[in-house]
């Protein structure tokens, strides 16, 4: 007899001990989904399923290690389940089934390797690298593979040729890229019934975490493996589906019962993380989405504080308020600042350094350490001081030869006649910098947003000398006393998913930022932006602060007023500009 899992609520227990067949666990934010999935895995082993016939797929190695830590002590035999990501499962199968012109000793190309291969192809075909940006084609090839499309779907003949040369280059290098690790396995199973039968027999139970985040190739891999025995257990939350830009399609989650009509569905709706006020406010926001699996989270936690909302005249005023509030809290180690885009960190970093608030940026560099910012600042410095050979060397190495030569020749003259913001515009146009970034980076739009933030900062400066002095003093003071102590965590909302903090500040909740201006023309994209807001709000355990500048986001009006304490709108004053000395 299997041991009944302990310390689970009734819904969690129902999910963990469900019988064979398809199982959908709809798990709200903070409802203990990882514990439930872990206990289900342990339950299957305890009831006699051989551990090596179980596959548990997670989206991160960290999640897999956490499940291993909890489950492995329960395993008495020498057999162990497969615990890992989709990519690690695919890599294992492709090692056991050498095919597609590769041997068992193949290597895995990361994005940098793949980008270099495409650059070499563009060069070998004698193509203009700005008309055929390698980073753009890397993204297109990735989409073709992750969505199980055909090369013809790239939409242009040259794209097809680049794709074909890319695939040939991988074969020649005895390599797969990351997308191959799933797409090639799907192709293998589709083309070889024997291979599919072998792995269906080997893997009798399949568990999938974060099912709302799977893309088309991952969906098809799971469908093929589970269609025989139909022992598929998935857990997820459509309200936290925020990765469509990676190809994820949460409709796979919503359509689970269409794919598996006999599925058992269990909803985990008790939240253990947040206060009642936070849960209620987030629930009212997400309720405005039309495409979802409705559920109402509840908690036995206390009512807690009201959600604090603050409005500022501009980003500088918002950052000043943020620094003041965080100093008042005095709890840096348990506080997170979440934003929609990395570009928003610039004024926040400035005020944190000025106020000696230790901070850590997760998943990114500090603002003035970002390549695109260093490139533009090098041009500004050289324009102001043509004897600056360090900046000149950066211009020569960072830009194409012809634009670099023109910049070196004309920057001193233009710096004397243009405002700082106009000078940045001249640099971008002369270097054709947006196109240059597109040839090198998949996230070129995000990098241009960082430059846009720099332009906004430059527009406030009275002269180039003043701007460069502010930047230099900012960097010179970027050594915070006590920086070795745990500090405030700063990150994008996307990176915060799966984390929780005692105190959360969501900044820049403006119309055009959250929701992002690129999402406003699409209902689907707007609803994903609302899911982003929901994810951000549900990271908070005890205190939630939301701030905006300029025009408040529509999402703020979706929070019931009785749950909000409005901190007022701070007008712009001459004191809003800080000087580091």
C-alpha positions as CSV (number, residue, x, y, z in Angstrom):
1,X,0.0,0.0,0.0
2,X,1.3,3.4,-0.9
3,X,2.0,5.8,1.9
4,X,-0.5,8.7,2.0
5,X,1.3,12.0,1.5
6,X,1.5,14.2,4.6
7,X,1.0,17.9,5.2
8,X,-1.3,18.4,2.1
9,X,-4.7,20.1,2.0
10,X,-7.6,18.2,0.6
11,X,-7.2,19.4,-3.0
12,X,-3.4,18.8,-3.0
13,X,-4.0,15.3,-1.6
14,X,-6.6,14.6,-4.3
15,X,-4.1,15.6,-7.0
16,X,-1.1,13.8,-5.5
17,X,-3.0,10.5,-5.0
18,X,-5.1,10.5,-8.3
19,X,-5.3,7.3,-10.2
20,X,-3.9,6.5,-13.6
21,X,-4.8,8.5,-16.7
22,X,-4.7,12.1,-17.6
23,X,-4.6,14.6,-14.7
24,X,-4.7,18.4,-14.9
25,X,-3.7,20.3,-11.8
26,X,-4.7,23.9,-12.1
27,X,-2.5,25.6,-9.5
28,X,-3.0,29.2,-8.5
29,X,-0.2,31.5,-7.4
30,X,1.3,30.4,-4.1
31,X,-0.9,27.3,-3.8
32,X,1.9,24.7,-3.3
33,X,2.1,23.3,-6.8
34,X,5.8,22.1,-6.5
35,X,5.0,20.3,-3.3
36,X,1.9,18.7,-4.9
37,X,3.8,17.6,-8.0
38,X,6.7,16.2,-5.8
39,X,4.2,14.3,-3.6
40,X,2.5,12.8,-6.7
41,X,5.9,11.6,-8.0
42,X,6.7,10.1,-4.6
43,X,3.2,8.5,-4.4
44,X,3.6,6.8,-7.8
45,X,6.9,5.3,-6.6
46,X,5.5,4.2,-3.3
47,X,2.5,2.5,-4.9
48,X,4.9,0.3,-7.0
49,X,5.6,2.2,-10.3
50,X,9.2,1.5,-11.1
51,X,11.0,4.8,-10.6
52,X,12.9,4.5,-13.9
53,X,9.5,4.4,-15.7
54,X,8.7,7.9,-14.6
55,X,9.6,11.2,-16.3
56,X,9.2,14.5,-14.5
57,X,9.8,17.4,-16.8
58,X,10.5,20.9,-15.4
59,X,11.4,24.2,-17.1
60,X,14.5,24.9,-15.0
61,X,17.3,22.8,-13.7
62,X,16.7,24.5,-10.3
63,X,13.2,23.1,-10.1
64,X,14.5,19.6,-11.1
65,X,17.1,19.8,-8.3
66,X,14.5,20.8,-5.8
67,X,12.3,17.8,-6.7
68,X,15.3,15.5,-6.5
69,X,16.1,16.8,-3.1
70,X,12.6,16.0,-1.9
71,X,12.0,12.7,-3.7
72,X,15.3,10.8,-3.8
73,X,15.3,10.1,0.0
74,X,12.0,8.2,-0.6
75,X,13.5,5.9,-3.2
76,X,14.5,2.5,-1.7
77,X,15.6,0.8,-4.9
78,X,18.6,1.8,-7.1
79,X,16.3,3.0,-9.8
80,X,15.6,6.7,-10.2
81,X,13.1,8.6,-12.3
82,X,14.1,11.0,-15.0
83,X,14.0,14.5,-13.6
84,X,15.0,17.4,-15.8
85,X,14.1,19.9,-18.5
86,X,12.6,19.2,-21.9
87,X,16.1,19.8,-23.4
88,X,17.9,17.4,-21.1
89,X,15.3,14.7,-21.9
90,X,15.8,15.4,-25.6
91,X,19.5,15.3,-25.3
92,X,19.4,12.0,-23.6
93,X,17.2,10.4,-26.3
94,X,19.3,11.7,-29.1
95,X,22.4,10.2,-27.4
96,X,20.7,6.9,-27.3
97,X,19.3,7.1,-30.8
98,X,22.1,8.7,-33.0
99,X,20.4,10.0,-36.1
100,X,20.1,13.0,-38.4
101,X,23.8,12.7,-39.4
102,X,25.1,13.0,-35.9
103,X,26.9,10.5,-33.6
104,X,26.5,9.8,-29.9
105,X,29.3,12.2,-29.3
106,X,27.5,15.3,-30.7
107,X,28.0,18.7,-29.1
108,X,25.2,21.2,-28.3
109,X,25.5,24.7,-29.8
110,X,24.4,27.6,-27.6
111,X,23.1,30.8,-29.0
112,X,26.5,32.3,-29.4
113,X,27.7,29.2,-31.4
114,X,24.6,29.3,-33.6
115,X,25.0,33.1,-34.2
116,X,28.6,32.7,-35.3
117,X,27.6,29.9,-37.7
118,X,24.9,32.1,-39.3
119,X,27.3,35.0,-39.5
120,X,29.7,32.7,-41.4
121,X,26.9,31.6,-43.7
122,X,25.9,35.2,-44.5
123,X,29.5,36.0,-45.2
124,X,30.0,32.9,-47.4
125,X,26.9,33.8,-49.4
126,X,28.3,37.3,-49.9
127,X,25.2,38.9,-48.4
128,X,24.9,42.3,-46.8
129,X,25.0,41.6,-43.1
130,X,22.7,44.6,-42.3
131,X,20.1,43.4,-44.8
132,X,20.4,39.9,-43.6
133,X,21.0,40.2,-39.8
134,X,22.3,37.0,-38.3
135,X,20.6,37.5,-35.0
136,X,17.2,38.0,-36.8
137,X,17.7,34.8,-38.8
138,X,18.7,32.9,-35.6
139,X,15.3,33.9,-34.1
140,X,13.4,32.9,-37.3
141,X,15.2,29.5,-37.4
142,X,14.4,29.0,-33.7
143,X,10.7,29.8,-34.4
144,X,10.5,27.3,-37.3
145,X,11.9,24.5,-35.1
146,X,10.0,25.3,-31.9
147,X,6.7,25.7,-33.7
148,X,7.3,22.6,-36.0
149,X,7.0,24.8,-39.1
150,X,8.7,24.2,-42.5
151,X,11.7,26.2,-43.8
152,X,9.3,27.6,-46.4
153,X,7.5,29.4,-43.6
154,X,10.5,31.7,-43.2
155,X,8.9,33.6,-46.1
156,X,11.8,34.4,-48.3
157,X,14.1,32.4,-50.6
158,X,17.3,33.7,-49.0
159,X,16.0,32.7,-45.6
160,X,15.4,29.2,-46.8
161,X,18.9,29.1,-48.2
162,X,20.4,30.3,-44.9
163,X,18.3,27.7,-43.0
164,X,19.5,24.9,-45.3
165,X,23.2,26.0,-44.9
166,X,22.7,26.3,-41.2
167,X,21.4,22.8,-40.9
168,X,24.2,21.5,-43.1
169,X,26.7,23.4,-40.9
170,X,25.3,21.7,-37.7
171,X,25.7,18.3,-39.3
172,X,29.2,19.0,-40.4
173,X,30.1,20.1,-36.8
174,X,28.3,17.0,-35.4
175,X,26.1,19.4,-33.4
176,X,22.5,20.1,-32.4
177,X,21.2,23.5,-31.3
178,X,18.9,23.8,-28.3
179,X,15.7,23.7,-30.4
180,X,16.9,20.5,-32.1
181,X,17.0,18.8,-28.8
182,X,13.1,18.8,-28.9
183,X,12.3,19.2,-32.6
184,X,14.6,16.4,-33.8
185,X,13.1,14.0,-31.2
186,X,9.6,14.8,-32.4
187,X,10.8,14.1,-35.9
188,X,12.4,10.9,-34.8
189,X,9.2,9.7,-33.1
190,X,7.1,10.8,-36.1
191,X,9.3,9.0,-38.6
192,X,10.2,5.9,-36.6
193,X,7.3,4.0,-35.0
194,X,9.8,1.6,-33.4
195,X,11.6,4.4,-31.7
196,X,8.4,5.9,-30.4
197,X,7.1,2.5,-29.1
198,X,10.4,1.9,-27.3
199,X,10.2,5.1,-25.3
200,X,6.4,4.8,-24.7
201,X,7.2,1.5,-23.1
202,X,10.1,2.9,-21.2
203,X,8.3,5.9,-19.8
204,X,5.0,4.8,-18.4
205,X,4.2,8.0,-16.4
206,X,4.9,11.5,-17.5
207,X,4.7,14.5,-15.2
208,X,5.1,18.1,-16.6
209,X,5.5,21.2,-14.5
210,X,4.5,24.7,-15.8
211,X,2.4,23.2,-18.6
212,X,1.1,26.6,-19.5
213,X,4.5,27.6,-20.8
214,X,5.1,24.8,-23.3
215,X,5.6,25.6,-27.0
216,X,4.4,23.6,-29.9
217,X,7.3,21.2,-30.2
218,X,7.2,20.5,-26.4
219,X,3.5,19.9,-26.6
220,X,3.9,17.4,-29.5
221,X,6.7,15.6,-27.7
222,X,4.5,15.1,-24.6
223,X,1.5,14.1,-26.7
224,X,3.5,11.4,-28.6
225,X,5.0,9.9,-25.5
226,X,1.8,9.8,-23.5
227,X,-0.7,8.8,-26.2
228,X,-0.1,5.1,-25.5
229,X,-0.5,4.7,-21.8
230,X,-2.2,8.1,-21.2
231,X,-0.6,8.5,-17.8
232,X,0.0,12.2,-18.1
233,X,0.0,14.5,-15.1
234,X,0.5,18.2,-15.7
235,X,0.4,21.2,-13.4
236,X,0.3,24.9,-14.3
237,X,-1.6,28.2,-14.1
238,X,-2.9,29.9,-17.2
239,X,-3.0,33.2,-15.3
240,X,0.8,33.1,-15.1
241,X,1.5,32.4,-18.8
242,X,3.9,35.3,-19.8
243,X,6.3,33.7,-22.3
244,X,4.6,34.0,-25.6
245,X,7.7,35.8,-26.9
246,X,9.5,32.4,-26.4
247,X,6.9,30.6,-28.4
248,X,4.8,29.3,-25.4
249,X,1.1,28.9,-26.1
250,X,-1.1,28.6,-23.0
251,X,-4.0,27.4,-25.2
252,X,-2.4,24.0,-24.8
253,X,-3.2,24.3,-21.1
254,X,-6.7,25.6,-21.7
255,X,-7.4,22.8,-24.2
256,X,-6.1,19.9,-22.1
257,X,-9.6,18.3,-21.6
258,X,-10.1,18.4,-25.4
259,X,-6.9,16.5,-26.0
260,X,-7.6,14.1,-23.1
261,X,-11.4,13.9,-22.7
262,X,-11.1,11.5,-19.7
263,X,-8.9,13.8,-17.8
264,X,-9.3,14.4,-14.1
265,X,-9.1,18.1,-13.1
266,X,-8.1,19.3,-9.7
267,X,-7.9,23.0,-8.8
268,X,-5.5,24.2,-6.1
269,X,-7.0,27.6,-5.1
270,X,-5.7,28.0,-1.5
271,X,-2.9,30.6,-1.5
272,X,-0.3,30.1,1.3
273,X,1.9,33.1,0.3
274,X,0.1,36.4,0.4
275,X,-2.3,38.4,2.5
276,X,-6.0,38.5,1.8
277,X,-5.8,42.1,0.4
278,X,-3.0,41.2,-2.1
279,X,-4.9,38.1,-3.2
280,X,-8.1,40.0,-3.7
281,X,-6.5,42.8,-5.6
282,X,-4.6,40.5,-8.0
283,X,-7.7,38.4,-8.4
284,X,-9.8,41.4,-9.5
285,X,-7.2,42.4,-12.0
286,X,-6.9,39.0,-13.7
287,X,-10.7,38.7,-13.8
288,X,-10.7,41.2,-16.6
289,X,-9.1,38.6,-19.0
290,X,-11.6,36.8,-21.2
291,X,-9.4,33.9,-22.3
292,X,-8.7,31.9,-19.1
293,X,-9.7,29.1,-16.8
294,X,-11.5,31.0,-14.1
295,X,-10.7,30.3,-10.4
296,X,-10.9,32.3,-7.2
297,X,-7.9,32.2,-4.9
298,X,-8.4,32.4,-1.2
299,X,-6.2,32.3,1.8
300,X,-6.3,31.8,5.6
301,X,-3.6,34.5,6.0
302,X,-4.4,37.9,7.6
303,X,-6.0,40.8,5.8
304,X,-2.7,42.6,5.8
305,X,-2.0,46.2,4.7
306,X,-3.8,47.9,1.9
307,X,-2.0,48.2,-1.5
308,X,0.0,51.4,-1.6
309,X,-0.3,53.3,-4.9
310,X,1.9,56.3,-5.7
311,X,2.0,58.7,-8.7
312,X,4.9,60.8,-9.8
313,X,5.5,63.5,-12.4
314,X,8.3,61.5,-14.1
315,X,10.6,58.5,-13.6
316,X,13.0,60.6,-11.5
317,X,10.3,61.5,-9.0
318,X,9.2,57.9,-8.9
319,X,12.7,56.7,-8.2
320,X,13.1,59.3,-5.4
321,X,9.8,58.2,-3.8
322,X,11.0,54.5,-4.1
323,X,14.3,55.2,-2.3
324,X,12.5,57.0,0.5
325,X,10.0,54.2,1.0
326,X,12.7,51.5,1.0
327,X,14.7,53.5,3.5
328,X,11.6,53.8,5.7
329,X,11.0,50.0,5.5
330,X,14.6,49.3,6.4
331,X,14.2,45.7,5.2
332,X,16.5,45.6,2.2
333,X,17.1,41.9,2.2
334,X,13.4,41.0,1.9
335,X,12.5,43.6,-0.7
336,X,12.2,43.4,-4.5
337,X,11.7,46.0,-7.1
338,X,10.0,44.7,-10.3
339,X,9.8,46.5,-13.6
340,X,8.5,45.7,-17.1
341,X,11.8,46.5,-19.0
342,X,15.4,46.7,-18.0
343,X,15.7,50.3,-19.2
344,X,13.7,51.3,-16.2
345,X,16.5,50.6,-13.8
346,X,18.5,53.8,-14.7
347,X,16.9,56.4,-12.4
348,X,16.3,53.8,-9.7
349,X,20.0,52.8,-9.6
350,X,20.9,56.5,-9.5
351,X,18.7,57.2,-6.4
352,X,19.8,54.0,-4.7
353,X,23.4,54.9,-5.0
354,X,22.8,58.5,-3.9
355,X,21.0,57.1,-0.8
356,X,23.5,54.3,-0.2
357,X,20.9,51.5,-0.7
358,X,22.6,48.2,-1.6
359,X,21.0,46.5,-4.5
360,X,21.4,43.6,-6.9
361,X,20.2,43.4,-10.5
362,X,19.1,39.9,-11.4
363,X,19.5,38.7,-14.9
364,X,21.2,41.8,-16.3
365,X,24.0,44.3,-16.0
366,X,23.8,47.7,-14.3
367,X,22.6,50.4,-16.6
368,X,26.0,52.0,-17.5
369,X,27.6,48.6,-17.9
370,X,25.4,47.6,-20.8
371,X,27.2,47.4,-24.1
372,X,24.9,49.7,-26.1
373,X,25.1,52.4,-23.4
374,X,28.9,52.1,-23.2
375,X,29.0,52.5,-27.0
376,X,26.9,55.6,-27.1
377,X,28.7,57.2,-24.1
378,X,32.1,56.5,-25.7
379,X,30.9,58.6,-28.7
380,X,29.6,61.4,-26.4
381,X,33.0,61.5,-24.5
382,X,35.0,61.5,-27.7
383,X,32.8,64.3,-29.1
384,X,33.5,66.3,-26.0
385,X,37.2,65.4,-25.8
386,X,38.8,64.3,-29.1
387,X,42.0,63.4,-27.1
388,X,40.1,60.6,-25.4
389,X,41.9,57.6,-27.1
390,X,40.1,55.0,-25.0
391,X,36.7,56.2,-26.2
392,X,38.1,56.4,-29.8
393,X,39.3,52.8,-29.6
394,X,35.8,51.7,-28.5
395,X,34.2,53.5,-31.4
396,X,36.6,51.8,-33.8
397,X,36.0,48.3,-32.4
398,X,32.2,48.6,-31.8
399,X,31.0,50.2,-35.1
400,X,31.5,49.2,-38.7
401,X,34.6,50.8,-40.3
402,X,32.9,53.4,-42.5
403,X,30.5,54.7,-39.8
404,X,33.3,54.6,-37.2
405,X,35.5,56.8,-39.4
406,X,32.7,59.3,-40.0
407,X,31.9,59.5,-36.3
408,X,35.5,60.1,-35.4
409,X,35.7,62.9,-38.0
410,X,32.4,64.6,-37.2
411,X,31.7,64.1,-33.5
412,X,33.7,67.0,-32.2
413,X,32.0,69.4,-34.6
414,X,28.5,68.0,-34.0
415,X,29.1,68.0,-30.2
416,X,29.6,71.7,-30.3
417,X,26.4,72.4,-32.2
418,X,23.8,69.9,-31.0
419,X,22.1,69.3,-27.7
420,X,23.1,66.0,-25.9
421,X,19.9,64.3,-27.0
422,X,20.3,65.5,-30.6
423,X,23.9,64.3,-30.5
424,X,22.8,60.8,-29.6
425,X,20.3,60.9,-32.5
426,X,23.2,61.8,-34.8
427,X,25.3,58.9,-33.5
428,X,22.5,56.4,-34.0
429,X,21.7,57.6,-37.5
430,X,25.4,57.8,-38.6
431,X,26.2,54.3,-37.3
432,X,22.8,52.9,-38.4
433,X,23.0,51.6,-34.8
434,X,19.6,49.9,-34.6
435,X,20.4,47.7,-37.6
436,X,23.9,47.0,-36.2
437,X,22.3,45.8,-33.0
438,X,19.9,43.6,-34.9
439,X,22.8,41.8,-36.6
440,X,24.4,41.0,-33.3
441,X,21.6,40.5,-30.7
442,X,18.2,38.8,-30.5
443,X,17.2,41.4,-27.9
444,X,18.0,44.4,-30.0
445,X,14.6,46.1,-29.3
446,X,15.3,45.9,-25.5
447,X,18.8,47.4,-26.1
448,X,17.2,50.3,-28.0
449,X,14.9,50.8,-25.1
450,X,17.9,51.3,-22.9
451,X,19.3,53.9,-25.3
452,X,15.8,55.6,-25.3
453,X,16.1,55.9,-21.5
454,X,19.6,57.5,-22.0
455,X,18.1,59.9,-24.5
456,X,15.5,60.9,-22.0
457,X,18.1,61.5,-19.3
458,X,20.3,63.5,-21.8
459,X,17.3,65.7,-22.7
460,X,17.3,67.0,-19.1
461,X,20.9,68.1,-19.2
462,X,21.7,71.7,-20.1
463,X,25.0,70.7,-21.9
464,X,27.1,67.8,-22.9
465,X,29.6,68.6,-20.2
466,X,26.8,68.4,-17.6
467,X,25.6,65.1,-18.9
468,X,29.0,63.5,-19.0
469,X,29.8,64.8,-15.5
470,X,26.6,63.3,-14.1
471,X,27.3,59.9,-15.8
472,X,30.9,59.9,-14.5
473,X,30.0,60.9,-11.0
474,X,27.3,58.3,-11.0
475,X,29.7,55.6,-12.0
476,X,32.4,56.9,-9.6
477,X,29.9,56.6,-6.7
478,X,28.8,53.1,-7.8
479,X,30.5,51.7,-4.7
480,X,27.8,51.6,-2.0
481,X,28.9,51.4,1.6
482,X,27.7,48.1,3.0
483,X,27.3,46.7,-0.6
484,X,28.5,43.3,0.7
485,X,25.3,43.1,2.7
486,X,22.2,41.5,1.1
487,X,20.5,44.3,-0.8
488,X,17.3,45.1,-2.6
489,X,16.6,42.7,-5.5
490,X,15.8,44.4,-8.8
491,X,14.6,42.5,-11.8
492,X,12.1,42.4,-14.6
493,X,8.7,40.9,-13.9
494,X,9.5,38.0,-16.3
495,X,12.4,37.0,-14.1
496,X,10.4,37.2,-10.9
497,X,8.1,34.4,-11.8
498,X,8.4,31.6,-9.3
499,X,9.9,33.8,-6.7
500,X,8.4,35.5,-3.7
501,X,9.4,38.4,-1.4
502,X,8.1,39.9,1.8
503,X,7.9,43.4,0.3
504,X,7.3,44.1,-3.4
505,X,7.5,47.4,-5.4
506,X,6.1,47.3,-8.9
507,X,7.3,50.5,-10.6
508,X,6.4,52.1,-13.9
509,X,2.8,50.9,-14.0
510,X,2.1,53.3,-16.7
511,X,0.0,53.0,-19.8
512,X,2.6,52.3,-22.5
513,X,5.0,50.5,-20.1
514,X,2.6,48.0,-18.4
515,X,0.8,47.3,-20.6
516,X,3.7,47.9,-23.0
517,X,2.9,50.1,-26.0
518,X,3.7,47.2,-28.4
519,X,0.8,45.2,-26.9
520,X,-1.9,47.8,-27.2
521,X,-3.1,46.8,-30.7
522,X,-3.6,43.1,-29.9
523,X,-6.2,41.7,-27.5
524,X,-4.1,38.5,-26.9
525,X,-1.0,40.6,-26.1
526,X,-2.9,42.9,-23.9
527,X,-4.2,40.0,-21.9
528,X,-0.6,38.7,-21.5
529,X,0.4,42.1,-20.1
530,X,-2.4,41.7,-17.6
531,X,-1.0,38.3,-16.7
532,X,2.3,40.0,-16.2
533,X,0.7,42.4,-13.7
534,X,-0.9,39.5,-11.9
535,X,2.4,37.7,-11.6
536,X,4.1,40.8,-10.3
537,X,1.4,41.4,-7.7
538,X,1.4,37.8,-6.4
539,X,5.1,37.8,-5.7
540,X,4.4,39.8,-2.5
541,X,3.8,38.1,0.8
542,X,3.0,41.1,3.1
543,X,3.4,44.5,1.5
544,X,2.7,45.6,-2.0
545,X,3.6,49.0,-3.4
546,X,2.7,50.1,-7.0
547,X,3.9,53.3,-8.6
548,X,3.5,55.1,-11.9
549,X,4.4,58.3,-13.6
550,X,2.7,60.2,-16.4
551,X,-0.4,58.2,-17.3
552,X,-1.5,55.5,-14.9
553,X,-2.0,52.0,-16.3
554,X,-5.5,50.7,-17.0
555,X,-4.6,47.9,-14.6
556,X,-4.6,50.2,-11.6
557,X,-8.3,51.1,-12.2
558,X,-9.1,47.3,-12.1
559,X,-8.0,47.1,-8.4
560,X,-11.0,47.8,-6.1
561,X,-10.6,51.2,-4.5
562,X,-11.3,49.8,-1.0
563,X,-8.1,47.7,-1.3
564,X,-5.9,50.7,-2.1
565,X,-4.3,53.5,-0.1
566,X,-3.4,56.2,-2.5
567,X,-0.1,58.0,-1.6
568,X,-0.9,61.0,-3.8
569,X,0.9,62.5,-6.8
570,X,4.1,64.3,-6.3
571,X,4.6,67.3,-8.5
572,X,7.9,67.9,-10.3
573,X,10.2,70.4,-8.6
574,X,13.7,71.7,-9.2
575,X,14.9,69.4,-6.4
576,X,14.0,66.3,-8.4
577,X,17.4,66.4,-10.1
578,X,20.1,64.9,-7.8
579,X,23.8,65.5,-8.1
580,X,26.3,63.0,-7.0
581,X,29.4,64.5,-5.3
